[in-house]
Amino acid sequence: MTRTEQVEIEGVPMVATLVPGHGGVGLLALHGSNEGGTAQLAETVARRRGATSLVFTQPGVRPPVHIPSPRMAPEHCALLREFLDRVALTVSLHGHMRSEAPHTVFLGGGNRDAARVLAEAFATEAPRFPAVVDLAAIPPALRGVHPRNPVNLTRLGGVQVELPLPARTTDGTDVPPGPVVEALVAGVAELGPRGAGNHARHHGRAADA
């Protein structure tokens, strides 16, 4: 059953929406109002896989305020705490606007094995959007390796998926392109529940980078 919670983080009112599912992988969109298409991707992929999703939005806040992920802390939100307890591995969806990388997907986060699994899914299902896994080649602000970033707080950590605008919107709308949806659906299917357990071993090292 879908549940919502009104929260306030650093003076910004937000709504958190949790859709509980099953399996070891959860979809997270911390900046659903700021980064177009990420909320829709989290909800769609989770629904297709029967997974858990948690989306944060800022209805009525214009313009939306971007609060860095490490400051979106569990103590601010009961549904975030439930999400982190419920899932083993997080796929956290974000948007970037790097002019030097208009079609590049950056795969950060603490679980590097899981990042490679998602990169393979993008190569197969959405080759228009090359995925970068090497942390050294990802801009520092997009690496998602801060230990307080929610993507790294589940038992197996997770992958921070930084998507360029064309990979998360279509024709000026927040409708994600089909190939990206299919890439994430395929990647989540590979990761959980069997895959999540098999891709845990590099979590701790990368999260401290």
N, C-alpha and C positions, 0 to 999 in steps of 0.2 A: 504494500500500500504506500502510495506517495505521501511523504510528509514534508512540511515546510517549517522553517524557523526564521523568525526575524532577529537579526543580530546587528550589532554596531561595532565596527572595527575602526579605531582611530577617528572616531566621530562620523564615520560614513555608514549610513543605514544600508543594510543588505538583506536579501532573502536567500537562504540556503534551501535547496530542494533535493531531498534524498529519495531515490527510487531503489529500494532494496532488491537485490537479485541473489543469484547463487554463483558458486564457483570462486576461484581464488583471485581473480583479477577485477579491479574496480576502475571506472572511468571518472576522472575528476576535471572540472573546469572552474578554476578559481576566479577567472576574470570574464565571466560570461557576457557582461555588458560592455566591456572594453575591447575584447578581441573577438570580432564578429565571426560567427560560425562555430566557435569552440563549444558553446553550450549545446548547439544542435548536434554536433558530432558526438559529444559525450552521451547525450540521450539516445541518439539513433544507434550507435554502436552497442551500447549497453542493452538496448531493447532487442537488437538482433541476436545478441549472444546470451540474453537472459542474465546479464551481469548487473552489478550494483553501479549506480551513477550518483554523483553529487555535483550540483551546479550552483555557483554563486552569481547572483545578479544584483543590480542596483536600480530597481524600478523607481522612476521619478527623479533620479540624480542626473543632472545635466550640467556639464559633461560628466560622464562616469569618472571616478577617481581610481587611479591605478595604485594599488597597495602591493608592494613587493611580496612575492610568495612566502618568504620566511616569516613575514609578519602576519600572515593569515594563520594564526596559531590555534591549536585545538582548544586552548582555554577560553577562546572567544565563542565557541560554537559546539553545542552538544551533538549536532548531527555530524560534524566533522570528526568528533571523537568516535561516534558510532561507526562511521565509514572506515576509519583507521583500524578499529577493532574487528570489523566485519571481513575485510579483504586482506589478502596476503601480499599482493603486488599491485601498485598503482600505475595507471597510464594517465598522466596529467597533460591536458591539452591546452596549448597556448598559441598566441599569434605573434609573429614578428613582421617588421616592415623594413628589413635590411635591403637597401637599394642595390647593394653589391651581390645579393643572393636572392633574386626575385622569385625563384622557383625551388629553392633549396629547403629541405626539411632538416632541422637539427635535432638529433636525438641525444639529449643529456640525461641527467638523473643518475642515481647511484647504482642501478643494476645494469651493468654493461652487457652481460649476456642477453638480457631481455631486449636491450636496445638493438643488438645485432639481429635478433629475431624480427623485430619490427622493420628494420632496414631491408631484410630479405623480402618481407611482405610488400613494402613499397616498390622494390625493384620489380616484383612480379606483377602487382596489380595497378601501380600508379607510377610507371617509369618516367613520366613527365616531371616528377618531383624527386630528384635525387636526394637520398638520405645520407647525412654525414653522421658517423658514429664516433670518430676519433675526437676525444675531448679537446685535444690541443688545437684542432681545426674549428672548434665551435667558439663563437665570440663569448668571452667570459660571462657577460650578463645573461647568456642564454644556456649556460651549462647545467643549471639546476642541481648543483651538488652541495649547496648549503645544508648542514645537518638539521636545521629547523624547517627547511622546506617540506611541506606535507608530502611531496612525492617520495621523500626518503624516510618517512615515519612508519610505514607499514613493515611487517615482519621481513619481507624480502625486498624492501625498497621499491624502486619503480623507474619509469622512463618519463622524462619531461620531453614532450613532443612539441617542438616549436615550428609552427606552420606559417609559410608566407601567405599573403592575402589570397592569391589565386587557388591555394590548396584548401581554403576553408570557406570561400564565398563564391557565388555564381551570379554574374550579371548584376552586380551591385546589391545582391540580397545575401542574407545569412544562410543560404542553402548550400551546404558543402557539396563539392563535386563528387559524383558517383565513384570514380576510381579511388579517391582517398577514403571514402566510406568503406569500400571493399578491402582496401589495404589494411585498415585498422581492424575490421571484422576478422580478416584472416589472421592478422597478428595476434589478436586477443585469443582467437581459437587455438592457436599454437601454444600460447603461453599458459593457458589455464584449462583445467586444474593441473594436469600432468606437467605442462610446460613450466608453470610457475615454480614448481618444485625443482625442476631440472635446471633452472637458470638463476639459482640463488648465489652461487659460490663467489661471485665478484662483488657482491653488494657492499660489504663493509669497507673494502679498500677504496672504491671510487667515491663513496659518499663523504670521505674525509678530504677529498682533493680541494 
